Amino acid sequence: MRLTSKGVVIAALAVLPLLPAGMARAQAPEQSKSIPRGEILSLSCAGCHGTDGKSESIIPTIYGRSAEYIESALLDFKSGARPSTVMGRHAKGYSDEEIHQIAEYFGSLSTMNN
């Protein structure tokens, strides 16, 4: 059996939630528990928005946006309340809880890097 890079990434993402909690990135006590899961889910955003949310193209930068703003935008894309070209399709692939986790992760980046 030959593994493609896409297959390797999918396999790695499937195994990550099974890792012991002690192997997770250390986080400050005030950070939400949804941030580590949100970081994993955010990998699908990296292709367009950059790994840290800092886009280097015409795609909007999400770094520095609040978790509340990101969550609201994603939920609006998901419901169709906010027009989009591709974001509606992406957002529909996530549960509301996963959207919350992604938003918490990106919302935490600017506070972690200050």
Secondary structure, DSSP 8 states (H G I E B T S, - for coil): ----HHHHHHHHHHHGGGS-GGGS----TTS-THHHHHHHHGGGGHHHH-TTS--SSSS---TT--HHHHHHHHHHHHHTSS--SSHHHHHTTS-HHHHHHHHHHHHHHHHH--
